[in-house]
Amino acid sequence: MMNQRKRSILFLLFTAGLFAGVLFCTETTQAKVKTTIKNGVCTVSGKGAMTDDTSYNKKIKKVIIKDGVTSLPEEAFAGCLKLKEISIADSVKSIGACAFMQTDLRDITIPNSVKKLGNSVLSSCKKLTKVKMPGNVKIIYGSDEYFPVFQFDVDSPVKTIELTSSLNLEIFMYLSAENIVVSKIDPKYTSIDGLLYTKDGKSLVRIPNLRKKAVIADGCEEFCTTAVEWAGDDDGDPYMGCEDLKTIVLPESIRTINTKKHLTRWGTSSYAEEHHTDKTDYISFTIANKNMPWEQVSLLHKKFNTPYETLQKEVPAVFGPGAEQGFITPKDGTVLLKYVGKDDNVCIPQEITKIEKNAFASSTLKNVVFPEGLEKIGENAFANCKKLTKVTIPKSVDIIDQDAFSKCKNLKKITFKGTPSDISPYAFDGTAVVSEPGSIKTQYTWAVLDRLKSTRKKSVFNGTFHCLRLKSADGYELQISSTKKFTKKTTKTFAVKKDGKRVCRNLKLPNDLYLRIRPYKLTGSEKTYGKWTYADYDTWGYADET
């Protein structure tokens, strides 16, 4: 909330009222516009800008802005806790920031003549339920003009916002309500049951932010994910608009899930990223079109965390037959999307070539057998499987994504039958012991920067590194550089013992840190080295300045 200005209200006692002993009134006179308060009614009249400050007046119950007044100042009626009714003339062109903040308004009509508004005009109006306003206005933050937008508090219980002129979609992020009703003459958009669609009703454009359930109109053919993921604004910081939305009902007419249409300059705020830490936080879909293609159905999971097992119940035709055994797959059966079975010992079907993100995450899995033919293990696929003690990776596996086996605290042994070409540095916790076949020359490990801790010297740090231990390795060589080329001038070399841990002291770090590591095996005093593995970090994301 902006700082409250010093009040300039001058209390005068009319001579006639003094003699009569019955009439008391508050009046401040400016050159052209005057403000009078009588019996709880505040009247602003004259020609030009209102300059009086009537904020935090405990007597005002009603405000009348008469024709001729062109603007209202910042905090004009802010904090007038008894103000329930306001009438604004068509001559008003601008309204200052926080003008009606913390009032008792139930509804308000802002005329189409208004072209500029300050931010938070209706902030903290706890009983406000209905607003009529233009569909395109400009907001002003102090002396800076921003693109046409308008702001309501997200804590306002507004039931309906009715737009009286054509909507500029950019302002939607500032409208907080259960229903948005656009003008009937709007050339681009229409409203059906408070949701926003293209004029022909075939594409869903926006769902208002106070909705908990949205039933998409029959006849709508395109569900656009931006209708949910549109970015809202909180004092200049974007947030996902539909934070409270829990259920969406898609009619049989829906044919397409579109992720790119109806974007604004503010972009989107990802639902999946906002809610990635809570498995129970997702949007539930009811899908009437039982023939919706797999490519469309899978987008609902990726965008809104909707569990595959939930989608499988809605559109069973696009999923494979393995659900009875706990394996959720698409119809071709080649990708393991989710394991929902109860067995702790699992043998993955032979036809599986890819294990999807989070497929077994946080399960009670004790043993898993991978099929030869498996090519990829996805991000977090086995993360937090605390009872898993060992795994054998088939020769066919080529990719192991980030955190695939992270936080598996009892995973002590990983055996590779082959040599994958792409393993994330964070694929394992750094505590596992890896057994690989073949010569040390063909083997490699992965170093992970665990922590940077500041020293007394400016921009000098101590770094703690862990590497994935190889059973056949006698030690490791770690190099840290400020450039990708690892030149002699920019590179420091450190010996890492067999336990895979090393604290590297007095590192002078730039913004980016590059490291590479390779294992070695001793034959007498001679070292035979394996392959280099590279990684890079934004060092300031790890720095501990405390």
Number of C-alpha atoms within 10 A of each C-alpha: 10 11 6 10 10 7 11 11 15 12 10 11 13 14 11 11 12 11 9 10 9 8 14 17 14 15 20 18 13 13 10 14 19 20 22 17 21 15 12 17 17 23 18 23 19 18 17 18 23 23 20 23 22 23 24 18 17 13 16 22 21 20 20 16 23 18 16 18 24 22 21 26 20 26 27 23 25 25 22 24 21 18 25 18 17 20 15 19 18 17 19 25 18 22 27 22 28 24 24 27 27 24 26 20 24 18 18 19 18 19 19 19 16 22 17 22 28 25 26 24 25 25 23 22 24 18 16 21 18 18 20 18 19 22 25 24 21 18 26 21 13 12 6 7 13 10 13 18 23 26 24 22 21 19 13 18 19 24 17 21 25 18 22 21 18 17 21 17 19 17 20 25 25 21 25 26 25 22 24 26 20 25 18 14 11 16 11 14 23 23 20 16 13 22 23 23 25 17 14 11 19 17 26 28 25 27 29 26 26 22 20 16 16 19 15 24 21 13 14 21 20 21 24 20 25 24 26 26 25 28 25 27 19 14 10 7 8 16 19 19 29 23 17 13 19 16 16 17 15 22 18 17 16 21 17 17 20 17 15 11 15 18 19 16 9 13 15 21 19 19 24 19 12 14 15 14 9 10 10 11 16 21 21 20 18 16 19 15 15 12 14 18 15 14 12 14 22 18 16 20 18 15 18 24 21 22 19 23 19 14 20 18 12 17 19 17 16 21 22 18 17 16 17 9 12 16 22 24 25 22 15 12 20 17 20 26 25 22 25 17 15 12 15 14 13 16 12 16 17 13 15 20 21 19 27 22 22 21 24 24 23 17 21 16 20 17 15 16 14 19 19 17 15 24 19 21 27 23 23 24 27 27 25 23 23 20 17 23 18 18 19 16 22 20 16 17 24 17 18 26 21 20 23 29 29 23 21 24 19 15 22 15 19 20 17 17 17 17 20 17 9 12 20 15 23 21 24 26 20 24 21 22 19 20 18 21 13 12 12 19 14 13 23 22 24 25 24 22 21 13 18 23 16 18 16 7 9 8 14 17 23 19 19 16 19 20 29 24 28 27 15 20 25 19 21 28 17 22 18 22 24 20 16 17 10 16 11 9 9 12 16 16 15 14 15 22 14 17 17 24 20 18 16 19 14 15 17 13 16 14 10 14 18 19 24 22 25 25 31 23 19 13 9 6 7 9 13 15 21 21 16 17 18 16 17 18 14 12 17 14 10 14 16 13 11 6
